[in-house]
Amino acid sequence: MRFRIEITRRPTISDPEGATAARALRDLGYTGVQGAHVGRVIDLDVDEGTPLESVEEMCERLLANPVIEDYRIVEVE
């Protein structure tokens, strides 16, 4: 069983990597770039039948920083 966890910074937290990527893209001539946001994706393989609540607990305790990051969990077929 696999879960995909998408982690992004909260909207009120600065994203220096995203700002750098957006600036570099504009410098390369992509003038339509308004912004970029950098995040992480974790594919987590767990035992069949592992409850979503356990994966949420893993995110809260280790995988994401709940103070500055949001996460979304998707079960992958």
VENKA-V953533 format. One record per residue. SS is DSSP state (H for helix, E for strand, C for the rest). PHI is phi in whole degrees, -180 to 180 (999 if undefined). BURIAL is 1 if it has 9 or more other C-alpha atoms within 8 Angstrom, else 0. Layout:
# VENKA-V953533
ss;phi;burial
SS;PHI;BURIAL
SS;PHI;BURIAL
This chain:
# VENKA-V953533
ss;phi;burial
C;999;1
E;-129;1
E;-118;1
E;-106;1
E;-114;1
E;-105;1
E;-114;1
E;-134;1
E;-73;1
C;-65;0
C;-57;0
C;-85;0
C;-99;0
C;-63;0
C;-126;1
H;-62;0
H;-66;0
H;-64;1
H;-63;1
H;-65;0
H;-63;1
H;-63;1
H;-63;0
H;-65;0
H;-64;1
H;-64;1
H;-63;0
C;-82;0
C;103;0
C;-87;0
C;-69;0
C;-81;0
C;-75;1
C;-91;0
C;-177;0
C;-142;1
C;-130;1
C;-103;0
C;-141;0
E;-131;0
E;-127;0
E;-121;0
E;-97;0
E;-112;0
E;-93;0
C;-132;0
C;-62;0
C;-56;0
C;89;0
C;-64;1
C;-73;0
H;-56;0
H;-60;0
H;-67;0
H;-67;1
H;-60;1
H;-63;0
H;-60;1
H;-65;1
H;-65;1
H;-88;0
H;-143;0
H;-74;0
C;-125;1
C;-99;1
C;-65;0
C;-75;0
C;-121;0
E;-126;1
E;-107;1
E;-140;1
E;-133;0
E;-111;1
E;-129;0
E;-78;0
E;-100;0
C;-69;0
